[in-house]
Amino acid sequence: MIRIVLYEDNSKLRENLTLLIDGSSEFEVCGAFKNCDRILEETANLVPDVILMDIDMPGTNGIEGLKLVRSRYPHLPILMLTVFDDDKNVFECIKAGADGYLLKKTTPEKLLEHLRDVYNGGAPMTSSVARQVLELFARQPAGERRELYNLTEREREVLQLLVNGYSYKMIAAEIFISIDTVRSHIKKYMKSCT
């Protein structure tokens, strides 16, 4: 079982996410909390495989919690799940080391797919978030783009298909690469933003 720790201040949503995740055959929620006030202690005690985290919580919020976890557990997959799709929050999370960024309107089956993906080394993001990332990239002067992001043509092509709403599987089929290669391209892009 893939062990998930969940941080979400809305108790009803936290309960529903726990039921969804526990209802799948490959995941279990080993802890669910309303904020990140004790995130390092909880992470040490529960030893999760993935953290699923909201941004806007009372006390220690998701971005602060993300930074705390990254300082001690640099390789633990952390997937942000939030209502915020503004540039500031998206890029704060990416810069702080989030492995993926999803909106709460993500369907239940897609959420489970994204949890599996981040656990397997992917960097899932919704297409609207990918669009923001691509637009930020496009706003940079050409020289800075190459220097800052160092993306290949193929990596830009993968990112554009993600913006267009393609799933990893669809991207792989469209440009004749493996799903693992798609994951690798997206992960490299996320790392280049930090």
C-alpha positions as CSV (number, residue, x, y, z in Angstrom):
1,M,0.0,0.0,0.0
2,I,1.2,3.5,-0.8
3,R,0.9,5.6,2.4
4,I,-0.6,9.1,2.0
5,V,-0.5,11.9,4.6
6,L,-3.2,14.5,3.9
7,Y,-3.1,18.2,4.9
8,E,-6.5,19.9,4.4
9,D,-8.2,22.4,6.7
10,N,-11.8,21.8,5.4
11,S,-12.9,18.9,7.6
12,K,-15.6,17.7,5.1
13,L,-13.2,17.7,2.2
14,R,-10.5,16.0,4.3
15,E,-13.0,13.3,5.2
16,N,-14.1,12.8,1.6
17,L,-10.5,12.7,0.4
18,T,-9.7,10.1,3.0
19,L,-12.7,8.0,2.0
20,L,-11.7,8.2,-1.7
21,I,-8.0,7.3,-1.1
22,D,-8.7,4.6,1.4
23,G,-11.3,3.2,-1.0
24,S,-8.7,2.4,-3.6
25,S,-6.8,-0.8,-3.5
26,E,-3.4,0.7,-3.7
27,F,-3.5,3.7,-1.3
28,E,-4.1,4.3,2.4
29,V,-4.3,7.5,4.4
30,C,-2.1,7.1,7.4
31,G,-2.7,10.6,8.7
32,A,-5.0,13.5,7.9
33,F,-4.5,17.0,9.5
34,K,-6.0,20.5,9.4
35,N,-2.6,22.3,9.1
36,C,1.1,21.8,9.0
37,D,1.9,23.0,12.5
38,R,3.5,19.6,13.4
39,I,4.4,18.4,9.9
40,L,8.0,17.4,10.6
41,E,7.0,15.4,13.7
42,E,4.0,13.8,11.8
43,T,6.2,12.9,8.8
44,A,8.8,11.3,11.0
45,N,6.2,9.3,12.9
46,L,4.0,8.3,10.0
47,V,6.6,7.7,7.3
48,P,4.4,8.5,4.3
49,D,5.2,7.7,0.7
50,V,3.4,10.8,-0.5
51,I,2.1,14.0,1.1
52,L,-1.1,15.5,-0.4
53,M,-1.4,19.1,0.7
54,D,-3.6,22.2,0.5
55,I,-2.0,25.7,0.5
56,D,-4.4,27.9,2.5
57,M,-4.6,26.5,6.0
58,P,-4.7,28.2,9.4
59,G,-1.5,28.1,11.4
60,T,1.4,26.7,9.3
61,N,0.1,26.8,5.7
62,G,0.9,24.5,2.8
63,I,3.8,26.5,1.3
64,E,5.5,26.8,4.7
65,G,4.9,23.1,5.4
66,L,6.3,22.2,2.0
67,K,9.5,24.2,2.8
68,L,9.8,22.4,6.1
69,V,9.4,19.0,4.7
70,R,11.8,19.7,1.8
71,S,14.5,20.9,4.3
72,R,14.5,17.4,6.0
73,Y,13.0,15.1,3.4
74,P,14.2,16.3,0.0
75,H,13.0,13.3,-2.0
76,L,9.6,12.7,-0.4
77,P,6.9,13.3,-3.1
78,I,4.6,16.2,-2.3
79,L,1.5,17.0,-4.3
80,M,-0.3,20.3,-3.8
81,L,-4.1,20.2,-4.1
82,T,-5.7,23.6,-4.0
83,V,-8.2,26.0,-5.3
84,F,-5.5,28.6,-6.2
85,D,-4.3,28.7,-9.8
86,D,-2.8,32.1,-9.7
87,D,0.8,32.7,-10.8
88,K,2.0,33.6,-7.3
89,N,0.9,30.4,-5.5
90,V,1.8,28.1,-8.4
91,F,5.3,29.4,-8.7
92,E,5.8,29.6,-4.9
93,C,5.0,26.0,-4.6
94,I,7.2,24.9,-7.6
95,K,10.1,27.0,-6.2
96,A,9.6,25.5,-2.8
97,G,9.9,22.0,-4.3
98,A,6.4,20.7,-4.9
99,D,6.4,17.6,-7.1
100,G,3.0,18.4,-8.6
101,Y,0.2,21.0,-8.5
102,L,-3.5,20.1,-8.9
103,L,-6.7,22.0,-8.6
104,K,-9.4,20.8,-6.3
105,K,-11.8,20.4,-9.2
106,T,-9.6,17.5,-10.3
107,T,-11.9,14.4,-10.7
108,P,-11.5,11.6,-8.1
109,E,-10.2,9.1,-10.7
110,K,-7.7,11.7,-12.0
111,L,-6.6,12.5,-8.4
112,L,-5.8,8.8,-7.8
113,E,-4.0,8.6,-11.1
114,H,-1.9,11.7,-10.1
115,L,-1.1,10.2,-6.7
116,R,0.2,7.1,-8.4
117,D,2.1,9.3,-10.9
118,V,3.9,11.4,-8.2
119,Y,4.7,8.3,-6.3
120,N,6.3,6.8,-9.4
121,G,8.5,9.9,-9.9
122,G,6.2,12.0,-12.1
123,A,5.3,15.7,-11.7
124,P,1.5,16.0,-12.3
125,M,-0.2,19.3,-12.9
126,T,-3.5,20.3,-14.3
127,S,-3.6,21.8,-17.8
128,S,-4.5,25.3,-16.5
129,V,-1.4,25.3,-14.3
130,A,0.7,23.9,-17.2
131,R,-0.6,26.8,-19.3
132,Q,0.5,29.4,-16.7
133,V,4.0,27.8,-16.6
134,L,4.2,27.9,-20.4
135,E,3.1,31.5,-20.5
136,L,5.7,32.5,-17.9
137,F,8.3,30.7,-20.0
138,A,7.1,32.5,-23.1
139,R,7.3,35.9,-21.4
140,Q,11.0,35.5,-20.7
141,P,13.4,36.9,-23.3
142,A,14.7,34.1,-25.6
143,G,18.2,34.1,-24.1
144,E,17.0,34.0,-20.5
145,R,14.5,31.2,-21.4
146,R,17.4,29.0,-22.6
147,E,19.6,29.9,-19.7
148,L,16.9,29.7,-16.9
149,Y,15.0,26.7,-18.1
150,N,17.3,24.9,-20.5
151,L,14.4,23.0,-22.1
152,T,14.9,21.0,-25.2
153,E,12.4,21.2,-28.1
154,R,11.0,17.8,-27.0
155,E,10.4,19.1,-23.5
156,R,8.6,22.2,-24.8
157,E,6.5,20.0,-27.0
158,V,5.5,17.8,-24.0
159,L,4.7,20.9,-21.9
160,Q,2.6,22.3,-24.8
161,L,0.6,19.1,-25.1
162,L,0.0,19.1,-21.4
163,V,-1.3,22.6,-21.7
164,N,-3.6,21.4,-24.5
165,G,-5.2,19.0,-22.0
166,Y,-3.4,15.8,-23.0
167,S,-2.9,13.1,-20.4
168,Y,0.6,11.6,-20.0
169,K,-0.7,8.6,-21.9
170,M,-2.0,10.7,-24.8
171,I,1.2,12.7,-25.0
172,A,3.2,9.5,-25.2
173,A,1.1,8.2,-28.0
174,E,1.1,11.5,-29.9
175,I,4.8,11.9,-30.0
176,F,5.9,8.3,-29.8
177,I,7.6,8.2,-26.5
178,S,7.0,6.2,-23.3
179,I,4.9,7.4,-20.4
180,D,8.1,7.3,-18.3
181,T,9.8,9.7,-20.7
182,V,6.8,12.1,-20.5
183,R,7.1,11.9,-16.7
184,S,10.8,12.6,-16.9
185,H,10.3,15.7,-19.1
186,I,7.7,17.2,-16.8
187,K,9.8,16.4,-13.7
188,K,12.9,18.1,-15.3
189,Y,10.8,21.2,-16.0
190,M,9.5,21.3,-12.5
191,K,13.1,21.0,-11.1
192,S,14.4,23.7,-13.5
193,C,11.9,26.2,-11.9
194,T,13.3,25.8,-8.4
